[in-house]
Amino acid sequence: MGAGKFFGLLLVAAAVVFGVARWIDNGYVFFAGYVVLQYIVLATAWNILGGYTGYVNFGIGAFFALGAYSTVVLHKLTSLPIPVMMLVGGLAAGIVGLGTGYLTLRLRGAFFSIATLALAVVVQTLITNWDFVGGSRGAYVLRPRVAPLIGGDYIQYLFLLMLGLMVVILAVARGIERSRLGYGFAAIRDDEGAAEASGVPTLRLKLFATALSGGFMGMAGAPLPYYVTYLDPASGFSLSYAVNSIAMPLIGGTATWLGPVIGAVLLGTLQQVISVTISSAVNLLIVGLMLVGFVIVAPNGIMGLLQARKGRR
């Protein structure tokens, strides 16, 4: 299937999802659906660097929060529409990702992962001490009551924006898989030394993957202040974003665009159901148990399990 046809199918699927959600006419469907879509974007963004290139990134919270706090800054200074704020947030996170990659991508394995974790701590410390965005007190962002263009509740508009971002990142992820860029990423993941000896521009590709991954994470975080209406460092840098963004591709399957989608839909939907029926405090426990279970039963995720069964047949 060509890239254009695949993008068209994604648009049709997104239109069906939005139409069904409006037909159900339940505010919670949009409220919970936004979270699931957000995790699809985050999981796919993490997979660009962690799955395709093989560099495990623990700094998801930093890139996500950069997008969110970029919106807080723009909300106080301007009256730009949210789509523009998402682009600015993605650009800010992408630039930080590029700089971080330039400084740390000469490190490999666990050393790179520790460096990204340190980045999250540094960014959180800076935000906590920045009074303009609320600092440790947090900041309020009042959203309009009526959504532009589509009418109805504003959460529906945020849902539509995240749905559109999901379409874009899935098209990009699948395009990477089937391009020379994806083959270069795979060569780095399999054996970086051999790839470099063969003439693959490893540092350039890693910098691109880091910037692209960070940029999409920032775009996913940009609408957050309008979604929660109150943003503080505890919510912007929540551990659940980092844990879920890593667990979902691992459960669904890395190195494929469909794996993070399966993991995010499965785990994200389960978490929303548990939050309503039991308690949101159980969410990370469920993630841990599922991750341990899949590491034992299906170490390559659901997609790896399906491909193994197909190969045996």
Long-range contacts (C-beta under 8 A, 24 or more apart in sequence): 3-171, 3-174, 3-175, 3-178, 6-171, 6-174, 7-167, 7-171, 10-167, 10-170, 10-171, 11-167, 14-163, 14-164, 14-166, 14-167, 17-163, 18-159, 18-160, 18-163, 21-156, 21-159, 22-152, 22-156, 27-153, 27-155, 28-276, 30-153, 30-155, 30-156, 30-158, 30-159, 31-155, 32-272, 33-159, 34-155, 34-158, 34-159, 34-162, 34-227, 35-268, 35-271, 35-272, 36-264, 36-265, 36-268, 36-269, 36-272, 37-159, 37-162, 37-163, 37-165, 37-166, 38-162, 38-220, 39-244, 39-245, 39-248, 39-264, 39-267, 39-268, 40-166, 40-169, 40-170, 40-260, 40-261, 40-264, 40-265, 40-268, 41-162, 41-165, 41-166, 41-169, 41-216, 41-217, 41-219, 41-220, 42-217, 42-220, 42-241, 42-244, 42-245, 42-248, 42-264, 43-244, 43-245, 43-248, 43-249, 43-252, 43-260, 43-261, 43-263, 43-264, 44-166, 44-169, 44-170, 44-173, 44-216, 44-249, 44-257, 44-260, 44-261, 44-264, 45-169, 45-212, 45-213, 45-214, 45-216, 45-217, 45-220, 45-245, 46-213, 46-217, 46-245, 46-246, 46-249, 46-260, 47-173, 47-249, 47-254, 47-255, 47-257, 47-259, 47-260, 48-173, 48-176, 48-209, 48-212, 48-213, 48-216, 49-209, 49-210, 49-212, 49-213, 50-213, 50-246, 50-249, 50-254, 51-249, 51-254, 51-255, 51-256, 51-259, 51-260, 52-176, 52-177, 52-182, 52-185, 52-186, 52-189, 52-209, 52-254, 52-255, 53-185, 53-188, 53-189, 53-205, 53-206, 53-209, 54-188, 54-189, 54-190, 54-192, 55-105, 55-112, 55-113, 55-206, 55-209, 55-210, 56-112, 56-113, 56-246, 57-113, 57-116, 57-210, 57-213, 58-113, 58-114, 58-116, 58-117, 58-120, 58-242, 58-246, 59-100, 59-116, 59-117, 59-119, 59-120, 59-242, 60-120, 60-217, 60-241, 60-242, 60-245, 60-246, 61-120, 61-123, 61-124, 61-236, 61-237, 61-238, 61-239, 61-241, 61-242, 62-96, 62-116, 62-119, 62-120, 62-122, 62-123, 62-124, 62-237, 63-93, 63-96, 63-97, 63-213, 63-214, 63-215, 63-217, 63-218, 63-221, 64-93, 64-217, 64-218, 64-220, 64-221, 64-224, 64-236, 64-241, 65-123, 65-124, 65-127, 65-221, 65-233, 65-236, 65-237, 66-92, 66-93, 66-96, 66-123, 66-218, 66-221, 67-92, 67-93, 67-217, 67-218, 67-219, 67-220, 67-221, 67-222, 67-224, 68-221, 68-222, 68-224, 68-225, 68-231, 68-236, 69-127, 69-133, 69-231, 69-236, 70-218, 70-222, 71-141, 71-222, 71-223, 71-224, 71-225, 71-226, 72-133, 72-134, 72-139, 72-141, 72-225, 72-231, 73-132, 73-133, 75-141, 75-225, 76-132, 81-148, 82-157, 82-158, 82-161, 82-222, 82-223, 82-226, 83-161, 85-222, 85-223, 86-161, 86-165, 86-219, 86-222, 86-223, 87-219, 88-222, 89-218, 89-219, 89-221, 89-222, 90-215, 90-216, 90-218, 90-219, 90-222, 91-215, 91-218, 92-218, 93-214, 93-215, 93-217, 93-218, 93-219, 93-221, 94-211, 94-212, 94-214, 94-215, 94-218, 95-211, 96-123, 96-214, 97-210, 97-211, 97-212, 97-213, 97-214, 97-215, 98-207, 98-210, 98-211, 98-214, 100-210, 100-214, 101-206, 101-207, 101-209, 101-210, 101-211, 102-207, 105-203, 105-206, 105-207, 105-210, 106-203, 108-192, 120-237, 120-242, 123-237, 124-233, 124-237, 127-233, 127-236, 127-237, 128-233, 134-231, 134-232, 136-232, 136-233, 137-232, 138-230, 138-231, 138-232, 138-233, 138-235, 139-225, 139-230, 139-231, 139-232, 140-229, 140-230, 141-225, 141-226, 141-229, 141-230, 141-231, 142-229, 143-226, 143-229, 154-226, 155-227, 158-223, 158-226, 158-227, 161-223, 162-220, 162-223, 165-216, 165-219, 165-220, 169-216, 170-257, 170-261, 172-212, 172-216, 173-257, 173-260, 174-257, 177-256, 177-257, 181-205, 181-208, 185-209, 186-255, 189-255, 217-245, 239-284, 240-283, 240-284, 243-284, 243-287, 244-268, 244-271, 244-287, 247-287, 247-290, 247-291, 249-301, 250-291, 250-294, 250-295, 250-301, 251-290, 251-291, 251-294, 251-301, 251-302, 252-301, 252-302, 252-303, 253-300, 253-301, 253-302, 253-303, 253-304, 254-300, 254-301, 256-303, 258-303, 259-301, 259-302, 259-303, 262-302, 262-303, 263-301, 263-302, 266-302
